Structures are given as C-alpha cells and as structure tokens.
Amino acid sequence: MNVPLLDLKAQYATLKDKMMPAIEEVMEAQWFIGGPNVTALEEAVAEYSGCSKGIGVSSGTDALLASLMVLDIGQGDEVITTPFTFFATVGSIWRTGARPVFVDIEPDTYNIDPAKIEAAVTENTKAIIPVHLYGQMCDMDPIMAIAEKHNLYVIEDAAQSIGSTYKGRKAGSIGTTGCFSFFPSKNLGCNGDGGMVVTNDVELGDKIAMFRNHGMQPKYFHKFIGGNFRLDALQAAALLVKLPHLEGWSAGRRANAARYNELLADCDEVTTPVIREENVTIFNQYVIRVPNRDACKQFILDAGIGCDVYYPLCLHQQECFAPLGYNDGDFPVSEQAATEVIALPIYSELTDEQIQYVAGKVKEFIAG
Ligand SMILES: *Cc1c(COP(=O)(O)O)cnc(C)c1O
C-alpha cells in the first residue's frame, strides 16, 4: 500500500468544480494585484481568527518579517523564540538585524517553555515569538504576562496553526500580531506562496498594509520604507474557495489522530502527541517519538509510507547561526526531540485502512 505524507491531489479532486471557475474569474478580470478577492479573504481570515484586521502578504516568512519591521525591531534588539521550529522564524529575526535569543521547549508539547522565558529577558529584549508547533498553541497566558511585565511585543508564529484555539481563543488573536502561512502543505494552503498578518491593533494593521506595498499612501507618496510583500489575487481567490472547508479538514485530522492514538496505545515505546486540555489543535502534523528514529523512518519509507522529520537539527546548531555563539547541549529538550520525532500522514482524506497500515508498520518496526 502507498500512503503519501500529504495528498493534495485528493483534496483538489473535491474542490476542482469551484476552484477552476474562481481562478478563471480572476483571469477574465485581469486584476491580479489587490482587488476584491484579496480584501474579501483578509476580512474572512480576520473574522475566522477573532481579529479585527487581516493583511494578506506574500508568505508566512514575510508575515513574520513585516511584523518585526513595522514594530521597528532591528540592530541592537533581542527577540526571544524557540530553537525547535522551521528556519523562517529565526531567519526573519536575523534579517532585521536583531539577535535571536533561544529558550528551550516543553518536552510534551514541543512548544517554547514559558517557565524558561523570563531568565532570557534583558534590557534589549523587544519581542517574543512563540511558535504554535504542529498545530497546537503555546501556553499563552504566562507568555503574555511576561510580555506585559517587561513591555514586549508578542508575534505569534501561527504558520502551522490557523484555526487552533487556546482556552477558546484563536491562534493569532492573542499577541500583538499573528502570522499565517498559506504554503501548500499548511492546513489552509494556496496554489503557491502566500501568508497573512492578523491583529486586533487597527492602527498597526493599517501600517502593515502600507508597509507591504512600499509604505505607500496615497499612490507614489511614501511615508516610510516598506517593500513588496503583497498577496496576489489568484491566491486569494483560491483561498476563498478553501477557507469554508478548513474546519472540516482540521476536524478530519483530529479524528485521524484519535485513531492513531488508539492503535498505538498499547505500544509503550511510542509517544503519541500530548494535547493540553485547554487546546484544540489542527494537527498540521501528527508527530510521535520513537526509539531509533532514523531506522524507523527508513522502515516506514520502505513500506511505501510518506513520513518526515520536523526538525532534524535545532536552529542554534545550524551553520548559518554559528555567529550567535551557541553550543551543542545548550537546549537539551529541543536537541533530544530533534533525534526522536517523526511525522506520520494525517491529512483528512486518509482512509481507515491507510491509518491501520501506517500504525501497523510503526508497531512492526518497534517489535523488531
Ligand atoms: C511554514 C512556516 C513558516 C514560513 O511560512 P512560508 O509561507 O513558507 O514562508 C514560518 N514558521 C513556521 C513555524 C512554519 O511552519
């Protein structure tokens, strides 16, 4: 049996009837930058996320970069984040000239450990970027309390967590800004690259909207230096077709996760995902811990099952961040996770037969 890690063709088959006319409408209008689709998507995503404003941007990476730049974070500043995330979180901090400062993660959720944040705060700290990894939100109450106490911005990296909740509050709605990615493998993916910043600070949102278009308003009058960080109309039209399905897809992923949990429950060597009681996750990834992870990955791949490791090397250990001066062993919880985690197929169109096959192969590996 073949089970891909993600089957976007299966999703597209269910959407084609609506997707093609939506794309064609943009083609007929020949209005590709900004316009009604982009505005409608911004309003819809803002509302879905419990925010007063959404600003479509070119990617999740640019959502992070635009947030940091508009908040005037740069040279001499420090930004606290996790070393166990996708590169873009940390790359964005670096690109502003600010210094990324790492704080280790919780061993069960893989999210930044709030209990370790305050020790990393200095007089230069300007912001915290909590990353809601794999679809589950960080423990935001203590993070917001630290931010308030030290007057810090909070930029939620919600690239993997659109629609997730923490104590009933949506990802992206708690911090200063929230950053979404519409990369095709995210729960809400477009037909290329795209992203969005959401915020409840209308003034800040207006500034980000200008920033993503060269700081321009009105046309050819530039109040500050921004760039081209725009989301295009073809992507917005595609996302408007997909957004109504997002809740259903995420529910499907949760149901599949529950099925995996059940099938793997009698396997002590496998650690299934821990989702806190106050959280509803969207399972962008279903990540387990296994002994002999690399051998397990090969065994699963050989059985025709797609799987991957998010992420095999922590950010403080990356060659490009050597100038930060961190060493192996500085963040032991993250480093251990990097050697043990593996993501299994979790997309909503999976059949029960496929889930049973995947879980069976994991157990077969463990049994030796
Ligand atoms: C995908 C992702 C990003 C970057 O989003 P892009 O749209 O690919 O630029 C940033 N942070 C995290 C945690 C991500 O998973």
The ligand as a Gaussian input file, in Angstrom:
#p B3LYP/6-31G(d) Opt

LIG

0 1
 C        5.754000      27.305000       7.096000
 C        6.307000      28.047000       8.256000
 C        6.796000      29.351000       8.152000
 C        7.024000      30.043000       6.842000
 O        5.945000      30.132000       6.005000
 P        6.189000      30.302000       4.428000
 O        4.834000      30.632000       3.907000
 O        6.722000      29.019000       3.898000
 O        7.148000      31.432000       4.233000
 C        7.179000      30.000000       9.307000
 N        7.121000      29.406000      10.509000
 C        6.682000      28.136000      10.656000
 C        6.618000      27.541000      12.020000
 C        6.274000      27.409000       9.537000
 O        5.867000      26.156000       9.688000

